[in-house]
Amino acid sequence: MNISVFGSGMVGRTLSAKLVERRHNVVLGTRDVDALLARTEAGMGGRLPPFAEWHRDHSSVQLAPFAVAAESADLIFNATAGEATLDVLKSAGEENLDGKILIDVSNPLDHSSGFPPTLSVCNTESLAEQIQATFSGARVVKTLNTVTAAVMVEPDAVEGGDHHIFVSGNDHEAKDRVVELLKSEFGWRNVIDLGDIKTARGPEMYLPLWLQLMGNLGTPMFNIKVAH
Ligand SMILES: NC(=O)c1ccc[n+]([C@@H]2O[C@H](COP(=O)([O-])OP(=O)(O)OC[C@H]3O[C@@H](n4cnc5c(N)ncnc54)[C@H](OP(=O)(O)O)[C@@H]3O)[C@@H](O)[C@H]2O)c1
């Protein structure tokens, strides 16, 4: 499948690398390819190498501006900073999103007051709903935003995969296809369909608890298991 992954950070890189490994044709979308390759700074306190260094080891991931990446895609992942997501999608071109499954893994984090970040959208709305409302032709499915990047593509790395991931979206066929992709390409076994796109509010509002747990546990390698 032709898959575009919007985002050059930890999540975009992790999803792209896994999807290439699974033999998909992957284009990573960014604002400016030359600027991205020219960056020399490491991210995430030194844990994320400069992009060019990462790309040398993952050269089969193609690079393109968001609009070009969107045009060629059968399916798109949004792994961009929540505060920039709507602008990124606008720059990708509404016509390039029409009819396509848009898997949104972003979180609406506002870092303007330092750590911990607050939520820029919550309670009565979610970023996923804003995306769906702004790009009505896109088939938005919210998922994977409740786990760290490494767990997104390798759930077995935590407790042998015995834990849960959520999906939310209005389009049942799109959700079914995303559930299938989560299972076949990433190895998820337990997927809970929460309901329509409004149900993305809960997973997005989980982020403050996720951040607190990461601090207490000293690792991002954990997830929720729903027992009932
Ligand atoms: N890190 C995790 O493990 C994790 C887990 C779950 C969910 N998430 C969510 O996944 C998303 C990606 O997270 P991340 O840590 O990989 O990367 P990030 O640093 O949050 O986002 C990087 C991406 O956002 C784009 N971006 C940032 N500011 C922009 C602006 N002003 N205008 C246009 N584009 C802008 C960057 O574009 P360029 O490529 O042009 O620089 C880049 O592609 C976030 O919403 C995050 O909350 C992260």
The ligand as an SDF file (V2000), in Angstrom:
LIG
                    3D

 48 52  0  0  0  0  0  0  0  0999 V2000
    6.2960   10.8160   21.1550 N   0  0  0  0  0  0  0  0  0  0  0  0
    5.4590    9.8210   21.3880 C   0  0  0  0  0  0  0  0  0  0  0  0
    5.8570    8.7040   21.7340 O   0  0  0  0  0  0  0  0  0  0  0  0
    3.9600   10.0540   21.1730 C   0  0  0  0  0  0  0  0  0  0  0  0
    3.0550    9.0750   21.6050 C   0  0  0  0  0  0  0  0  0  0  0  0
    1.6870    9.2560   21.3380 C   0  0  0  0  0  0  0  0  0  0  0  0
    1.2660   10.3720   20.6230 C   0  0  0  0  0  0  0  0  0  0  0  0
    2.1870   11.3250   20.2480 N   0  0  0  0  0  0  0  0  0  0  0  0
    1.7260   12.4760   19.4730 C   0  0  0  0  0  0  0  0  0  0  0  0
    2.1730   12.2550   18.1270 O   0  0  0  0  0  0  0  0  0  0  0  0
    2.4970   13.5110   17.5100 C   0  0  0  0  0  0  0  0  0  0  0  0
    3.9460   13.4680   17.0270 C   0  0  0  0  0  0  0  0  0  0  0  0
    4.7960   13.4190   18.1360 O   0  0  0  0  0  0  0  0  0  0  0  0
    6.3970   13.4170   17.9460 P   0  0  0  0  0  0  0  0  0  0  0  0
    6.9600   13.4010   19.3110 O   0  0  0  0  0  0  0  0  0  0  0  0
    6.7890   12.3580   16.9820 O   0  0  0  0  0  0  0  0  0  0  0  0
    6.7300   14.7570   17.1790 O   0  0  0  0  0  0  0  0  0  0  0  0
    6.4100   16.3050   17.4410 P   0  0  0  0  0  0  0  0  0  0  0  0
    7.6940   16.9600   17.7530 O   0  0  0  0  0  0  0  0  0  0  0  0
    5.2720   16.4770   18.3790 O   0  0  0  0  0  0  0  0  0  0  0  0
    5.9240   16.7590   15.9770 O   0  0  0  0  0  0  0  0  0  0  0  0
    6.8300   16.7530   14.9160 C   0  0  0  0  0  0  0  0  0  0  0  0
    6.1100   17.0770   13.6300 C   0  0  0  0  0  0  0  0  0  0  0  0
    5.2490   18.2150   13.7640 O   0  0  0  0  0  0  0  0  0  0  0  0
    5.5490   19.1490   12.7400 C   0  0  0  0  0  0  0  0  0  0  0  0
    5.4290   20.5220   13.2450 N   0  0  0  0  0  0  0  0  0  0  0  0
    5.8150   20.9850   14.4420 C   0  0  0  0  0  0  0  0  0  0  0  0
    5.5660   22.3210   14.5410 N   0  0  0  0  0  0  0  0  0  0  0  0
    5.0340   22.6830   13.3660 C   0  0  0  0  0  0  0  0  0  0  0  0
    4.5430   23.9100   12.8570 C   0  0  0  0  0  0  0  0  0  0  0  0
    4.5750   25.0340   13.5640 N   0  0  0  0  0  0  0  0  0  0  0  0
    4.0200   23.9200   11.6100 N   0  0  0  0  0  0  0  0  0  0  0  0
    3.9840   22.7830   10.8810 C   0  0  0  0  0  0  0  0  0  0  0  0
    4.4300   21.5850   11.3250 N   0  0  0  0  0  0  0  0  0  0  0  0
    4.9420   21.5340   12.5450 C   0  0  0  0  0  0  0  0  0  0  0  0
    6.9830   18.9030   12.3550 C   0  0  0  0  0  0  0  0  0  0  0  0
    7.1590   19.3020   11.0140 O   0  0  0  0  0  0  0  0  0  0  0  0
    8.6080   19.2390   10.3090 P   0  0  0  0  0  0  0  0  0  0  0  0
    8.7840   17.8260    9.8870 O   0  0  0  0  0  0  0  0  0  0  0  0
    8.5040   20.1770    9.1880 O   0  0  0  0  0  0  0  0  0  0  0  0
    9.5840   19.6590   11.3680 O   0  0  0  0  0  0  0  0  0  0  0  0
    7.1190   17.4100   12.5390 C   0  0  0  0  0  0  0  0  0  0  0  0
    6.7900   16.7310   11.3540 O   0  0  0  0  0  0  0  0  0  0  0  0
    2.2340   14.5780   18.5650 C   0  0  0  0  0  0  0  0  0  0  0  0
    0.9330   15.1040   18.3760 O   0  0  0  0  0  0  0  0  0  0  0  0
    2.3220   13.8180   19.8730 C   0  0  0  0  0  0  0  0  0  0  0  0
    1.5770   14.4220   20.9150 O   0  0  0  0  0  0  0  0  0  0  0  0
    3.5040   11.1950   20.5120 C   0  0  0  0  0  0  0  0  0  0  0  0
  1  2  1  0
  2  3  2  0
  2  4  1  0
  4  5  1  0
  4 48  2  0
  5  6  2  0
  6  7  1  0
  7  8  2  0
  8  9  1  0
  8 48  1  0
  9 10  1  0
  9 46  1  0
 10 11  1  0
 11 12  1  0
 11 44  1  0
 12 13  1  0
 13 14  1  0
 14 15  2  0
 14 16  1  0
 14 17  1  0
 17 18  1  0
 18 19  2  0
 18 20  1  0
 18 21  1  0
 21 22  1  0
 22 23  1  0
 23 24  1  0
 23 42  1  0
 24 25  1  0
 25 26  1  0
 25 36  1  0
 26 27  1  0
 26 35  1  0
 27 28  2  0
 28 29  1  0
 29 30  1  0
 29 35  2  0
 30 31  1  0
 30 32  2  0
 32 33  1  0
 33 34  2  0
 34 35  1  0
 36 37  1  0
 36 42  1  0
 37 38  1  0
 38 39  2  0
 38 40  1  0
 38 41  1  0
 42 43  1  0
 44 45  1  0
 44 46  1  0
 46 47  1  0
M  CHG  2   8   1  16  -1
M  END
$$$$
